[in-house]
Amino acid sequence: MFEGMTIAGYVIGAKKGLVYLRGEYRYLLEPLNAALEKRRAAKLLGRSILGRTGFDFDIEIHLGAGAYVCGEETALLESLEGKRGVPRKRPPFPVTSGYLGQPTAVNNVETLASATLIAAKGADWYKAIGTSKSAGTKILSVSGDCERPGIYEYPYGVHVSQVLADCGARDTQACQIAGASGMCVAPNEFGRRIAFEDIPTGGSFMIFNNSRDMFEVARNFAHFFVDESCGFCTPCRVGTTLLANAMDKIHEGHGGEFDIGDIWRVIKTLKTASHCGLGQTAGNCVADTLQKFRPSYELRLTVRDFEPAFDLDKALSKMREVTGRDDPGAHFHIAHRKNKAGIGTKAGDPA
């Protein structure tokens, strides 16, 4: 990666490279800085690299706070500048106004590592690996219900079934590919390929066997996006909360077909109105599981159409504890509400 950054710096005339290291990976800071020092000692970084006058390039490691949204390039730039990780409005784009207002090329680790291999072995060698539309290899971080989780590297075009076989996955009912905002594939899709023309991915490959409840998997992802939304735009800030609330309502036994329709409406709003990719893809796992694992939802739909999720009588329980009351007047009933509204009352009924 460091070599690829140096090559990129030489090609575009950049003087500085920045590596953004998430806070969860703080333990890598010292080894990375040690590698940079070795490169400086070998005249592979710094001023006049390898004696070439004018070829000045150095690399710094910046620690982030771990926000998922900082995977978005402009939120990453904000974090690099010491600000809260919030996606910027575009234009201007980073290539014209990026880090500290300077032209900035933002790339991921694999791209820069591949640049080194291409420089060393040539484009034809690289294009001979993978598919016609997806050259090279892809690193997959395989986790979940398998015997051998870990880091795997494959030529682009590998089938999902091959990855499952290699990592010792059995009785698999679903794979979540490309992370929480990616694609959930069912067994009838295990013949699909990891490639830009089929299933593109940043590398996350999560496996769920038949012991897992795919509704609960999707509900967990819905709550993840509530936590990870930066809150900048209303569609994402509110939409992710509405989606998680709808999933909770179904989980708690108050869900009906109205709520399924409501979920689809929220997902559509997230996709079309959110400011950045996080909000636009926040409903992907719920949408995929609704389509491909519908029975896990229907088992929980106990209401024919609609039922309020808020239980006022339950909400009053704490105050009954505080006041020491548990008489009928300290409880809320639907009939009591109707009487107060003057609906369905008869002579002699208590008001």
C-alpha positions as a LaTeX table, in Angstrom:
\begin{tabular}{lrrr}
\hline
Residue & $x$ (\AA) & $y$ (\AA) & $z$ (\AA) \\
\hline
Met1 & 0.00 & 0.00 & 0.00 \\
Phe2 & 2.78 & 2.46 & 0.92 \\
Glu3 & 4.56 & 1.68 & $-2.34$ \\
Gly4 & 1.31 & 2.20 & $-4.27$ \\
Met5 & 0.74 & 5.54 & $-2.56$ \\
Thr6 & 4.27 & 6.62 & $-3.48$ \\
Ile7 & 3.71 & 5.64 & $-7.11$ \\
Ala8 & 0.39 & 7.50 & $-7.15$ \\
Gly9 & 2.05 & 10.55 & $-5.63$ \\
Tyr10 & 4.71 & 10.51 & $-8.34$ \\
Val11 & 2.14 & 10.14 & $-11.13$ \\
Ile12 & $-0.16$ & 12.98 & $-10.01$ \\
Gly13 & 2.48 & 15.22 & $-8.47$ \\
Ala14 & 1.26 & 14.95 & $-4.88$ \\
Lys15 & 3.65 & 15.70 & $-2.03$ \\
Lys16 & 1.77 & 14.08 & 0.84 \\
Gly17 & $-0.13$ & 10.85 & 1.45 \\
Leu18 & $-2.55$ & 10.30 & 4.33 \\
Val19 & $-3.58$ & 6.91 & 5.69 \\
Tyr20 & $-6.88$ & 6.96 & 7.60 \\
Leu21 & $-6.80$ & 4.35 & 10.37 \\
Arg22 & $-10.05$ & 3.62 & 12.19 \\
Gly23 & $-9.96$ & 3.89 & 15.96 \\
Glu24 & $-10.72$ & 0.17 & 16.36 \\
Tyr25 & $-7.37$ & $-0.59$ & 14.73 \\
Arg26 & $-5.26$ & 1.60 & 17.01 \\
Tyr27 & $-2.99$ & $-1.40$ & 17.67 \\
Leu28 & $-1.71$ & $-1.15$ & 14.09 \\
Leu29 & $-0.42$ & 2.41 & 14.49 \\
Glu30 & 3.06 & 1.51 & 15.80 \\
Pro31 & 3.76 & $-1.23$ & 13.20 \\
Leu32 & 2.62 & 1.07 & 10.39 \\
Asn33 & 4.79 & 3.95 & 11.61 \\
Ala34 & 7.73 & 1.54 & 11.95 \\
Ala35 & 7.28 & 0.49 & 8.32 \\
Leu36 & 7.23 & 4.13 & 7.26 \\
Glu37 & 10.47 & 4.83 & 9.15 \\
Lys38 & 12.16 & 1.93 & 7.35 \\
Arg39 & 11.05 & 3.35 & 4.02 \\
Arg40 & 12.39 & 6.79 & 4.94 \\
Ala41 & 15.73 & 5.26 & 5.95 \\
Ala42 & 15.87 & 3.49 & 2.58 \\
Lys43 & 15.22 & 6.80 & 0.77 \\
Leu44 & 11.84 & 5.50 & $-0.44$ \\
Leu45 & 10.01 & 8.36 & 1.30 \\
Gly46 & 10.88 & 11.98 & 1.98 \\
Arg47 & 12.81 & 14.44 & $-0.18$ \\
Ser48 & 14.40 & 13.42 & $-3.51$ \\
Ile49 & 13.23 & 9.81 & $-3.35$ \\
Leu50 & 15.95 & 7.46 & $-4.68$ \\
Gly51 & 17.97 & 10.53 & $-5.62$ \\
Arg52 & 15.41 & 11.88 & $-8.06$ \\
Thr53 & 15.35 & 15.67 & $-7.65$ \\
Gly54 & 11.82 & 17.01 & $-7.25$ \\
Phe55 & 10.36 & 13.63 & $-6.27$ \\
Asp56 & 9.30 & 14.57 & $-2.73$ \\
Phe57 & 6.61 & 12.47 & $-1.06$ \\
Asp58 & 5.85 & 11.41 & 2.50 \\
Ile59 & 3.05 & 9.57 & 4.29 \\
Glu60 & 1.28 & 10.27 & 7.60 \\
Ile61 & $-1.07$ & 8.02 & 9.59 \\
His62 & $-4.24$ & 9.71 & 10.90 \\
Leu63 & $-6.43$ & 8.06 & 13.55 \\
Gly64 & $-10.19$ & 8.29 & 13.16 \\
Ala65 & $-12.82$ & 7.72 & 15.84 \\
Gly66 & $-14.36$ & 4.67 & 14.19 \\
Ala67 & $-17.51$ & 6.03 & 12.55 \\
Tyr68 & $-18.95$ & 3.80 & 9.82 \\
Val69 & $-19.96$ & 6.87 & 7.80 \\
Cys70 & $-16.29$ & 7.80 & 7.41 \\
Gly71 & $-16.08$ & 5.11 & 4.75 \\
Glu72 & $-17.71$ & 7.77 & 2.57 \\
Glu73 & $-14.87$ & 9.75 & 1.01 \\
Thr74 & $-15.96$ & 13.27 & 1.94 \\
Ala75 & $-16.88$ & 12.29 & 5.52 \\
Leu76 & $-13.40$ & 10.76 & 5.71 \\
Leu77 & $-11.89$ & 14.06 & 4.60 \\
Glu78 & $-13.88$ & 15.92 & 7.27 \\
Ser79 & $-12.57$ & 13.52 & 9.90 \\
Leu80 & $-9.00$ & 13.94 & 8.62 \\
Glu81 & $-9.39$ & 17.68 & 9.16 \\
Gly82 & $-10.42$ & 17.10 & 12.78 \\
Lys83 & $-14.12$ & 17.69 & 12.23 \\
Arg84 & $-17.15$ & 15.49 & 12.80 \\
Gly85 & $-17.48$ & 12.85 & 10.08 \\
Val86 & $-20.31$ & 14.27 & 7.96 \\
Pro87 & $-20.51$ & 13.86 & 4.17 \\
Arg88 & $-19.94$ & 17.07 & 2.24 \\
Lys89 & $-22.15$ & 18.56 & $-0.41$ \\
Arg90 & $-20.81$ & 18.03 & $-3.92$ \\
Pro91 & $-19.62$ & 19.76 & $-6.06$ \\
Pro92 & $-16.85$ & 20.58 & $-5.38$ \\
Phe93 & $-15.50$ & 17.05 & $-5.59$ \\
Pro94 & $-12.37$ & 15.91 & $-3.72$ \\
Val95 & $-10.29$ & 15.88 & $-6.92$ \\
Thr96 & $-10.65$ & 19.67 & $-7.07$ \\
Ser97 & $-11.20$ & 20.56 & $-3.41$ \\
Gly98 & $-10.49$ & 17.81 & $-0.90$ \\
Tyr99 & $-8.26$ & 17.73 & 2.20 \\
Leu100 & $-7.81$ & 21.29 & 3.47 \\
Gly101 & $-9.28$ & 22.54 & 0.19 \\
Gln102 & $-6.50$ & 20.98 & $-1.89$ \\
Pro103 & $-6.97$ & 18.53 & $-4.80$ \\
Thr104 & $-7.13$ & 15.05 & $-3.26$ \\
Ala105 & $-7.32$ & 11.54 & $-4.72$ \\
Val106 & $-9.16$ & 9.20 & $-2.34$ \\
Asn107 & $-8.57$ & 5.48 & $-2.85$ \\
Asn108 & $-8.89$ & 2.34 & $-0.78$ \\
Val109 & $-6.08$ & 0.07 & 0.37 \\
Glu110 & $-6.62$ & $-2.62$ & $-2.28$ \\
Thr111 & $-6.53$ & $-0.10$ & $-5.14$ \\
Leu112 & $-3.16$ & 1.25 & $-4.02$ \\
Ala113 & $-1.74$ & $-2.21$ & $-3.37$ \\
Ser114 & $-2.85$ & $-3.27$ & $-6.85$ \\
Ala115 & $-1.15$ & $-0.20$ & $-8.33$ \\
Thr116 & 2.15 & $-1.56$ & $-7.01$ \\
Leu117 & 1.60 & $-4.98$ & $-8.62$ \\
Ile118 & 0.58 & $-3.41$ & $-11.93$ \\
Ala119 & 3.69 & $-1.20$ & $-11.92$ \\
Ala120 & 5.91 & $-4.18$ & $-11.18$ \\
Lys121 & 4.35 & $-6.81$ & $-13.46$ \\
Gly122 & 2.41 & $-4.85$ & $-16.07$ \\
Ala123 & $-1.21$ & $-4.29$ & $-16.95$ \\
Asp124 & $-1.45$ & $-7.38$ & $-19.16$ \\
Trp125 & $-0.40$ & $-9.62$ & $-16.28$ \\
Tyr126 & $-3.02$ & $-8.01$ & $-14.04$ \\
Lys127 & $-5.81$ & $-8.18$ & $-16.63$ \\
Ala128 & $-5.15$ & $-11.91$ & $-17.10$ \\
Ile129 & $-6.50$ & $-12.45$ & $-13.57$ \\
Gly130 & $-10.24$ & $-12.28$ & $-12.90$ \\
Thr131 & $-12.93$ & $-11.59$ & $-15.49$ \\
Ser132 & $-13.09$ & $-9.40$ & $-18.59$ \\
Lys133 & $-14.93$ & $-6.67$ & $-16.64$ \\
Ser134 & $-13.30$ & $-7.19$ & $-13.23$ \\
Ala135 & $-9.54$ & $-7.58$ & $-13.44$ \\
Gly136 & $-7.34$ & $-8.74$ & $-10.59$ \\
Thr137 & $-8.12$ & $-10.28$ & $-7.23$ \\
Lys138 & $-10.46$ & $-9.49$ & $-4.36$ \\
Ile139 & $-9.78$ & $-9.86$ & $-0.64$ \\
Leu140 & $-12.75$ & $-11.17$ & 1.31 \\
Ser141 & $-13.13$ & $-10.93$ & 5.08 \\
Val142 & $-15.13$ & $-14.08$ & 5.81 \\
Ser143 & $-16.97$ & $-14.31$ & 9.14 \\
Gly144 & $-19.97$ & $-15.97$ & 10.73 \\
Asp145 & $-21.12$ & $-19.59$ & 10.68 \\
Cys146 & $-18.13$ & $-21.38$ & 9.18 \\
Glu147 & $-15.22$ & $-23.51$ & 10.37 \\
Arg148 & $-12.45$ & $-21.30$ & 8.99 \\
Pro149 & $-13.28$ & $-17.58$ & 9.18 \\
Gly150 & $-10.55$ & $-15.22$ & 8.09 \\
Ile151 & $-9.05$ & $-13.32$ & 5.16 \\
Tyr152 & $-9.26$ & $-14.93$ & 1.72 \\
Glu153 & $-7.96$ & $-13.67$ & $-1.62$ \\
Tyr154 & $-9.64$ & $-14.80$ & $-4.85$ \\
Pro155 & $-9.51$ & $-13.85$ & $-8.50$ \\
Tyr156 & $-12.58$ & $-11.79$ & $-9.38$ \\
Gly157 & $-15.34$ & $-14.06$ & $-10.66$ \\
Val158 & $-15.21$ & $-16.59$ & $-7.81$ \\
His159 & $-18.62$ & $-18.13$ & $-7.06$ \\
Val160 & $-20.24$ & $-17.61$ & $-3.67$ \\
Ser161 & $-20.49$ & $-21.41$ & $-3.36$ \\
Gln162 & $-16.70$ & $-21.73$ & $-3.73$ \\
Val163 & $-16.08$ & $-19.31$ & $-0.86$ \\
Leu164 & $-18.55$ & $-21.21$ & 1.31 \\
Ala165 & $-16.85$ & $-24.52$ & 0.53 \\
Asp166 & $-13.36$ & $-23.16$ & 1.20 \\
Cys167 & $-14.23$ & $-21.69$ & 4.60 \\
Gly168 & $-16.11$ & $-24.79$ & 5.76 \\
Ala169 & $-19.63$ & $-23.32$ & 5.83 \\
Arg170 & $-22.44$ & $-25.85$ & 6.16 \\
Asp171 & $-26.22$ & $-25.62$ & 6.23 \\
Thr172 & $-25.97$ & $-22.01$ & 5.03 \\
Gln173 & $-29.23$ & $-20.14$ & 4.55 \\
Ala174 & $-27.84$ & $-16.69$ & 3.68 \\
Cys175 & $-24.73$ & $-14.61$ & 3.01 \\
Gln176 & $-24.58$ & $-10.88$ & 3.63 \\
Ile177 & $-22.06$ & $-9.62$ & 1.09 \\
Ala178 & $-20.55$ & $-6.12$ & 1.09 \\
Gly179 & $-21.37$ & $-5.38$ & 4.71 \\
Ala180 & $-24.50$ & $-4.12$ & 6.42 \\
Ser181 & $-25.40$ & $-1.97$ & 3.42 \\
Gly182 & $-24.69$ & $-4.71$ & 0.89 \\
Met183 & $-26.67$ & $-7.61$ & $-0.55$ \\
Cys184 & $-28.22$ & $-10.58$ & 1.26 \\
Val185 & $-28.14$ & $-13.67$ & $-0.98$ \\
Ala186 & $-30.18$ & $-16.83$ & $-0.50$ \\
Pro187 & $-29.14$ & $-20.43$ & $-1.42$ \\
Asn188 & $-30.59$ & $-20.19$ & $-4.94$ \\
Glu189 & $-28.07$ & $-17.36$ & $-5.56$ \\
Phe190 & $-24.93$ & $-19.15$ & $-4.37$ \\
Gly191 & $-23.96$ & $-19.69$ & $-8.00$ \\
Arg192 & $-23.47$ & $-15.94$ & $-8.45$ \\
Arg193 & $-19.98$ & $-14.43$ & $-8.73$ \\
Ile194 & $-18.01$ & $-11.84$ & $-6.77$ \\
Ala195 & $-17.37$ & $-9.31$ & $-9.56$ \\
Phe196 & $-18.40$ & $-5.80$ & $-10.53$ \\
Glu197 & $-20.74$ & $-7.20$ & $-13.17$ \\
Asp198 & $-22.55$ & $-9.41$ & $-10.63$ \\
Ile199 & $-22.01$ & $-8.91$ & $-6.88$ \\
Pro200 & $-19.65$ & $-5.99$ & $-6.16$ \\
Thr201 & $-18.27$ & $-5.82$ & $-2.63$ \\
Gly202 & $-15.81$ & $-4.00$ & $-0.45$ \\
Gly203 & $-14.84$ & $-7.40$ & 0.93 \\
Ser204 & $-17.20$ & $-8.22$ & 3.81 \\
Phe205 & $-18.68$ & $-11.73$ & 3.59 \\
Met206 & $-20.96$ & $-12.72$ & 6.52 \\
Ile207 & $-22.38$ & $-16.24$ & 6.69 \\
Phe208 & $-25.63$ & $-17.25$ & 8.45 \\
Asn209 & $-26.66$ & $-20.89$ & 8.84 \\
Asn210 & $-30.16$ & $-22.25$ & 9.40 \\
Ser211 & $-29.96$ & $-21.71$ & 13.14 \\
Arg212 & $-30.19$ & $-17.95$ & 12.53 \\
Asp213 & $-33.38$ & $-15.94$ & 12.39 \\
Met214 & $-33.05$ & $-13.69$ & 9.34 \\
Phe215 & $-35.66$ & $-11.27$ & 10.68 \\
Glu216 & $-33.50$ & $-10.70$ & 13.76 \\
Val217 & $-30.41$ & $-10.34$ & 11.56 \\
Ala218 & $-32.18$ & $-7.59$ & 9.59 \\
Arg219 & $-33.48$ & $-5.94$ & 12.79 \\
Asn220 & $-29.94$ & $-5.85$ & 14.16 \\
Phe221 & $-28.70$ & $-4.14$ & 10.98 \\
Ala222 & $-31.57$ & $-1.64$ & 11.17 \\
His223 & $-30.44$ & $-0.61$ & 14.66 \\
Phe224 & $-26.83$ & $-0.47$ & 13.47 \\
Phe225 & $-27.75$ & 2.22 & 10.95 \\
Val226 & $-29.58$ & 4.26 & 13.60 \\
Asp227 & $-26.32$ & 4.33 & 15.57 \\
Glu228 & $-24.12$ & 5.02 & 12.56 \\
Ser229 & $-26.18$ & 7.73 & 10.81 \\
Cys230 & $-24.31$ & 11.01 & 11.10 \\
Gly231 & $-27.64$ & 12.86 & 11.46 \\
Phe232 & $-26.82$ & 15.42 & 8.75 \\
Cys233 & $-29.90$ & 14.83 & 6.57 \\
Thr234 & $-33.48$ & 14.25 & 7.71 \\
Pro235 & $-34.28$ & 11.28 & 5.42 \\
Cys236 & $-31.46$ & 9.23 & 6.96 \\
Arg237 & $-31.65$ & 10.57 & 10.52 \\
Val238 & $-35.40$ & 10.00 & 10.78 \\
Gly239 & $-35.76$ & 7.20 & 8.25 \\
Thr240 & $-33.31$ & 4.83 & 9.94 \\
Thr241 & $-35.13$ & 5.35 & 13.26 \\
Leu242 & $-38.53$ & 4.73 & 11.67 \\
Leu243 & $-37.23$ & 1.55 & 10.06 \\
Ala244 & $-35.79$ & 0.25 & 13.34 \\
Asn245 & $-39.01$ & 1.15 & 15.17 \\
Ala246 & $-41.09$ & $-0.74$ & 12.61 \\
Met247 & $-38.87$ & $-3.82$ & 13.00 \\
Asp248 & $-39.17$ & $-3.54$ & 16.80 \\
Lys249 & $-42.94$ & $-3.27$ & 16.53 \\
Ile250 & $-43.12$ & $-6.50$ & 14.54 \\
His251 & $-40.68$ & $-8.15$ & 16.98 \\
Glu252 & $-42.90$ & $-7.20$ & 19.92 \\
Gly253 & $-46.00$ & $-8.74$ & 18.38 \\
His254 & $-47.83$ & $-5.62$ & 17.17 \\
Gly255 & $-47.05$ & $-5.95$ & 13.46 \\
Gly256 & $-49.42$ & $-6.36$ & 10.52 \\
Glu257 & $-49.46$ & $-5.90$ & 6.76 \\
Phe258 & $-49.74$ & $-2.14$ & 7.23 \\
Asp259 & $-46.32$ & $-2.19$ & 8.91 \\
Ile260 & $-44.78$ & $-4.16$ & 6.04 \\
Gly261 & $-46.09$ & $-1.51$ & 3.65 \\
Asp262 & $-44.73$ & 1.18 & 5.95 \\
Ile263 & $-41.30$ & $-0.47$ & 5.90 \\
Trp264 & $-41.27$ & $-0.41$ & 2.08 \\
Arg265 & $-42.22$ & 3.28 & 2.09 \\
Val266 & $-39.38$ & 4.13 & 4.49 \\
Ile267 & $-36.85$ & 2.14 & 2.46 \\
Lys268 & $-37.91$ & 3.94 & $-0.72$ \\
Thr269 & $-37.50$ & 7.33 & 0.99 \\
Leu270 & $-34.09$ & 6.38 & 2.36 \\
Lys271 & $-32.91$ & 5.27 & $-1.07$ \\
Thr272 & $-34.16$ & 8.27 & $-3.02$ \\
Ala273 & $-33.75$ & 11.17 & $-0.60$ \\
Ser274 & $-30.70$ & 10.49 & 1.62 \\
His275 & $-27.68$ & 12.73 & 1.19 \\
Cys276 & $-25.05$ & 9.97 & 0.97 \\
Gly277 & $-24.61$ & 6.27 & 0.35 \\
Leu278 & $-25.04$ & 5.30 & 4.00 \\
Gly279 & $-28.67$ & 6.43 & 4.09 \\
Gln280 & $-29.36$ & 5.28 & 0.54 \\
Thr281 & $-28.35$ & 1.70 & 1.39 \\
Ala282 & $-29.48$ & 1.56 & 5.04 \\
Gly283 & $-32.61$ & $-0.42$ & 4.14 \\
Asn284 & $-30.92$ & $-2.96$ & 1.86 \\
Cys285 & $-30.77$ & $-5.88$ & 4.30 \\
Val286 & $-34.39$ & $-5.38$ & 5.41 \\
Ala287 & $-35.52$ & $-5.17$ & 1.77 \\
Asp288 & $-33.58$ & $-8.30$ & 0.78 \\
Thr289 & $-34.77$ & $-10.36$ & 3.75 \\
Leu290 & $-38.36$ & $-9.25$ & 3.17 \\
Gln291 & $-38.14$ & $-10.55$ & $-0.38$ \\
Lys292 & $-36.08$ & $-13.68$ & 0.19 \\
Phe293 & $-36.98$ & $-14.74$ & 3.75 \\
Arg294 & $-40.58$ & $-13.53$ & 3.98 \\
Pro295 & $-41.74$ & $-16.38$ & 6.29 \\
Ser296 & $-39.48$ & $-15.10$ & 9.07 \\
Tyr297 & $-41.52$ & $-11.87$ & 8.97 \\
Glu298 & $-44.96$ & $-13.46$ & 8.51 \\
Leu299 & $-44.50$ & $-15.65$ & 11.58 \\
Arg300 & $-44.53$ & $-12.45$ & 13.59 \\
Leu301 & $-47.45$ & $-10.67$ & 11.92 \\
Thr302 & $-50.13$ & $-11.13$ & 14.57 \\
Val303 & $-52.34$ & $-8.22$ & 13.50 \\
Arg304 & $-54.60$ & $-8.29$ & 10.44 \\
Asp305 & $-53.95$ & $-4.69$ & 9.45 \\
Phe306 & $-52.79$ & $-2.15$ & 12.06 \\
Glu307 & $-52.29$ & $-1.95$ & 15.78 \\
Pro308 & $-50.58$ & 0.89 & 17.69 \\
Ala309 & $-47.19$ & $-0.09$ & 19.04 \\
Phe310 & $-47.40$ & 2.34 & 21.97 \\
Asp311 & $-49.02$ & 0.91 & 25.10 \\
Leu312 & $-50.06$ & 3.84 & 27.30 \\
Asp313 & $-51.08$ & 1.59 & 30.18 \\
Lys314 & $-47.63$ & $-0.02$ & 30.15 \\
Ala315 & $-46.03$ & 3.43 & 29.97 \\
Leu316 & $-47.94$ & 4.40 & 33.16 \\
Ser317 & $-46.62$ & 1.40 & 35.10 \\
Lys318 & $-43.65$ & 3.31 & 36.50 \\
Met319 & $-45.89$ & 6.03 & 37.90 \\
Arg320 & $-48.14$ & 3.40 & 39.48 \\
Glu321 & $-45.02$ & 2.12 & 41.23 \\
Val322 & $-44.07$ & 5.61 & 42.40 \\
Thr323 & $-47.56$ & 6.47 & 43.68 \\
Gly324 & $-48.30$ & 3.01 & 45.04 \\
Arg325 & $-51.59$ & 2.90 & 43.13 \\
Asp326 & $-52.95$ & $-0.08$ & 41.25 \\
Asp327 & $-56.68$ & 0.68 & 41.30 \\
Pro328 & $-58.76$ & 0.76 & 38.08 \\
Gly329 & $-58.46$ & 4.54 & 37.92 \\
Ala330 & $-54.67$ & 4.22 & 37.62 \\
His331 & $-54.98$ & 2.11 & 34.46 \\
Phe332 & $-55.76$ & 3.18 & 30.91 \\
His333 & $-58.35$ & 1.21 & 28.97 \\
Ile334 & $-59.69$ & 1.65 & 25.46 \\
Ala335 & $-63.26$ & 1.72 & 26.83 \\
His336 & $-62.31$ & 4.52 & 29.23 \\
Arg337 & $-60.86$ & 6.53 & 26.35 \\
Lys338 & $-64.09$ & 6.12 & 24.37 \\
Asn339 & $-66.16$ & 7.28 & 27.32 \\
Lys340 & $-64.06$ & 10.41 & 27.71 \\
Ala341 & $-64.68$ & 11.16 & 24.08 \\
Gly342 & $-68.41$ & 10.65 & 24.52 \\
Ile343 & $-68.45$ & 7.56 & 22.31 \\
Gly344 & $-70.52$ & 4.54 & 23.12 \\
Thr345 & $-71.65$ & 5.77 & 26.55 \\
Lys346 & $-74.91$ & 4.74 & 28.15 \\
Ala347 & $-76.94$ & 6.30 & 30.92 \\
Gly348 & $-75.45$ & 5.37 & 34.25 \\
Asp349 & $-71.97$ & 4.58 & 32.81 \\
Pro350 & $-69.11$ & 6.18 & 34.82 \\
Ala351 & $-67.57$ & 9.09 & 32.90 \\
\hline
\end{tabular}
